[in-house]
Amino acid sequence: MKRTLLLALTTLMSASVLAAPETYVIDNSHTYPRFSYSHFGFSTQLSRFDKTSGNITLDFAAKTGSVNVTIDTPSVDTGHVVFNEHIQGADFLDTAKYPTATFISDKVNFAGDKVDSVEGVLTLKGISKPVTLTVTSFQCMPHPMLKKDACGANATATVKRTDFNMGKYAPHVGDEVTLSIAVEAVKQ
């Protein structure tokens, strides 16, 4: 009886070790949140943020996880210095007052063994709204250069800038903004 109980406990402990969540730290040199929008219907403009930090926790056995991302909003890069300053102004990102944007999630959805979507809260200019990121690609494997496990993904979502008090020139400059993030993270 004792031996059976000991065997059962050992099996449960082994299973819980295998199912432990793994935390990955975002690699700022390979993670770039981007945003695009219609510019008066003439073209789709694409810009990005150059500084991002945070972590991703995944439990592959339980098919759960969490995401915590902080974006340095003054790092916005439109490709033009004057326009960077315009986007950083009070009518848009207001980076003097709100130097960061965040995406925080504790719901990671899996399709089989791959992350399919991430439900969370996006906070811009002090305004928080629910956002679901659709994951379009996802890969975890040993990083060939770092010799550590790493995960990478691409994800997208669409938000309205008027929902975040950034509606100047809407609707002429598109209210709908497509967010896309290319992220790579290395296991701690």
Buried (B, 14 or more C-beta within 10 A) or exposed (E): EEEEEEEEEEEEEEEEEEEEEBBBBBBBEBBBBBBBBBEEEEEEBEBBBBBBBBBBBBBBEEBBBBBBBBBBBBBBBBEEEEBBEBBBEBEBBBBEEBBBBBBBBBEBBBEEEEBBBBBBEBBBBEEBEEBBBBBEEBEBEEBEEEEEBBBBBBBBBEBBBBBBBBBBBBEEBBBBBBBBBBBBBBBE
